[in-house]
Amino acid sequence: MDPSHPSPESASSQCALILAALIEANGEEVGHDQLVKVSGSHVIGTRVSNLREKGHRIECRVERQKNHKAHSFYRLIQPEPAKA
């Protein structure tokens, strides 16, 4: 199997690991590199898109450096608690 095209099972596992990292961050941003490290995926944008398709609200912020490099940060938007 071509490692650049993971099986649906590994994509699902990667999504679960990314979601767990975002939940653990408790509303704080998590950097792209950290998500690569925890998930083993080098297609974080695709995995975030997969999570969004499942209904998760995830924001992305891109920070551009003077040397034209870009760093992406992701944050899970937690639903508001239900009011009694």
C-alpha positions as CSV (number, residue, x, y, z in Angstrom):
1,M,0.0,0.0,0.0
2,D,1.2,3.5,-0.8
3,P,1.9,5.3,2.5
4,S,0.9,8.6,1.0
5,H,-2.6,7.2,0.5
6,P,-3.5,5.7,3.9
7,S,-6.3,3.2,4.2
8,P,-9.6,4.5,5.5
9,E,-8.9,2.8,8.8
10,S,-5.6,4.7,9.3
11,A,-7.3,7.9,8.2
12,S,-10.0,7.3,10.8
13,S,-7.4,6.6,13.5
14,Q,-5.5,9.7,12.5
15,C,-8.7,11.7,12.8
16,A,-9.3,10.3,16.3
17,L,-5.8,11.2,17.4
18,I,-6.1,14.7,16.1
19,L,-9.5,15.2,17.7
20,A,-8.2,13.9,21.0
21,A,-5.3,16.4,20.9
22,L,-7.7,19.2,20.1
23,I,-10.1,18.2,22.9
24,E,-7.1,17.9,25.4
25,A,-6.1,21.5,24.4
26,N,-9.4,22.6,25.9
27,G,-10.1,25.4,23.4
28,E,-6.5,26.5,23.0
29,E,-4.7,26.3,19.7
30,V,-2.6,23.3,18.7
31,G,0.1,23.7,16.1
32,H,0.3,21.8,12.8
33,D,3.6,20.2,13.8
34,Q,2.2,19.0,17.1
35,L,-0.8,17.4,15.3
36,V,1.6,15.7,12.9
37,K,3.6,14.4,15.8
38,V,0.5,13.0,17.7
39,S,-1.3,11.5,14.6
40,G,1.5,10.5,12.3
41,S,-0.4,12.2,9.5
42,H,1.3,14.7,7.2
43,V,-2.1,15.7,5.7
44,I,-3.5,17.5,8.7
45,G,-5.7,19.8,6.6
46,T,-7.4,16.8,5.0
47,R,-7.9,15.1,8.4
48,V,-9.3,18.4,9.8
49,S,-11.6,18.5,6.8
50,N,-12.7,14.9,7.6
51,L,-13.5,16.0,11.2
52,R,-15.5,19.0,10.0
53,E,-17.5,16.7,7.7
54,K,-18.4,14.8,10.9
55,G,-19.7,18.0,12.5
56,H,-16.8,19.2,14.5
57,R,-16.2,22.9,14.4
58,I,-12.5,23.5,14.0
59,E,-10.9,26.9,13.4
60,C,-7.6,27.3,11.6
61,R,-5.3,30.3,11.9
62,V,-2.3,30.8,9.6
63,E,0.7,32.8,10.8
64,R,2.9,34.0,8.1
65,Q,6.6,34.7,8.8
66,K,8.7,37.3,7.1
67,N,10.6,34.5,5.3
68,H,7.2,33.5,3.7
69,K,6.9,30.4,5.8
70,A,3.4,29.7,7.1
71,H,2.5,28.1,10.4
72,S,-1.0,26.7,11.0
73,F,-2.8,26.4,14.3
74,Y,-6.0,24.6,14.9
75,R,-8.6,25.0,17.7
76,L,-11.7,23.0,18.4
77,I,-14.8,25.1,19.1
78,Q,-16.6,23.5,21.9
79,P,-20.4,23.6,21.9
80,E,-22.0,26.0,24.4
81,P,-23.4,24.2,27.4
82,A,-27.1,23.9,27.4
83,K,-28.9,26.5,29.5
84,A,-31.2,25.2,32.1
